């Protein structure tokens, strides 16, 4: 069970870090709700999120595989 918990914790961390990157890159903005974000539909900002997320992964700031990073960026940016 601890292995599954580690996988879930890693995913939650990836989502948190990449969401922060997306907000900083202006690809996401906070919505009316307290914990809601929405896309700005800015393709250049979305490209920046991918680049910064992969750089953070390369720097060891985000755990997982390249595929994990790609899928999490897609998850964070999807409407």
N, C-alpha and C positions, 0 to 999 in steps of 0.2 A: 504493500500500500504506500510506503514512503516513496517508492520510485514514481508512482503516479502523482503524488503530491509534489515532488520535485519538478516534474514536467509541467504541472499546472502553475506552480510558482514561477518557473522560468517564463512561461507564456504571459502571465500577468505582468511580470517585470518588462518583457519586451513591449507589450501593449502600452504600459505606462511611459516608458522611455520614448517610444516612437510617437506616441500622442504628443508628448512635450516637444519633440522635434517638429512635428507637423504644425503645432500652434506657433512655435518660434518662426517657422518658415512661411507663415500666413497661408497655409493650405487648409487649416481648420480654424474656426472661430467658435467661441462659446455661444450657445443658443440661449433661449429664454429660460430653460430649466437649469437647475444648479449644476448637474453633471452631464449636460448634453453639449455635444459639439456638432457643427455642421460644416460641410465642405464649402470652400470658396470657389471651387471649380476653376482654379488657377493652375494651368498645366505646368507653368514654370515653377511654381511653388511645389507642386507634386513631385516634379523631377528633383528638386532640391531635397525633398524628404527622403527619396530613395538614396540619393548620394550621401546625405548626412547619416542616415540609418546604417548604410553599409560601412561608412567610415567609423562610426561608433562601434560597430561589430568588429571591424579590423583592429581597432584600438583596444578591444577586450572589454568594452563597456556594456555590451549586450551579449548574452549567451545564446547559443543555438547554432544552427547551420545556416548557410546562405539561403537555402530554401525557406527556413523558418523566418528569416528576416524579410524576404520578399513577400511571403504570405501574410505576415503581420502588418507590413506597410499597406498591402492591399486591404486588409481587414479594417485598419484604422481609417483609411481614406474613402472607403466605400460609403455611399450615402445611406 
